[in-house]
């Protein structure tokens, strides 16, 4: 049972990290001169990336509550 919980928690941490990286990359791309079409696509992508970060953190907190993750 403990191994399954460790695996799920590791997967959740990885999911959070990937979502955060995707959001960071999208924000960095908005600083470049890409053109209007690319900027519009990025501005649509950023809220979706923010939602993925929120969902991933929520899923992680369901697996292991925040007070247990600090141990």
N, C-alpha and C positions, 0 to 999 in steps of 0.2 A: 504494500500500500504506500509506503514512504517513497519508493522509487517512482511510482506513478505520479505522486504529488510533486516530486522534484523535477520530473520530466515536464509536467504541465506548467510548473512555475518557470522553468527555463525557457520553454516555448513562449510563454507570455512575456517574459523579459525581452526575448529576441523580437517579438512582434512590436513591442513598445519602441525598442531601439530602431527598428527599420522604419516605423512610422515617423519617428522624430527625425531621422536622417532624410527621409523623403520631404518632410516639411522644410527642413533647413536648406536643402538643395533648391527647392522651389522658391524660397525667399531670396536666396543668393542670385538666382537667375533673373529675378525682377530688377536687380540693380544694374544689369548689363543692358546695353543698347541692342535689343533684339528685333524691334519693330512692333507695330501695333497688334498684329495678329498673334504673335507669340506672347506678348504681354497680356493680352486678353485671355488666352488659354491658361497662362500661369495664374492669373487672378481668379480663374474658375477652379484651378487645381488646389490652391492654398486652402480654401475652406474644407474641401474634401480631405486633404491631408490632416488638417486640424481635427476633423471628425474621427479619422482613423486613429490618431493619437489618443483622443478621449476614449474611444471604444476599447482600444488596447489596454489603457490604464484601468478602465472599469473592469474588464475581463480579468486582469491581473489581480485586482483587489478582491474579486469574487473567489479566486483560487486561494489567495493568502491575504488576509486583512492587513492594512498598513502597519499596525503595531507589531505584527509578526515578521514583516519583511525587514525591519530594522535590526533584527537579532542576528 
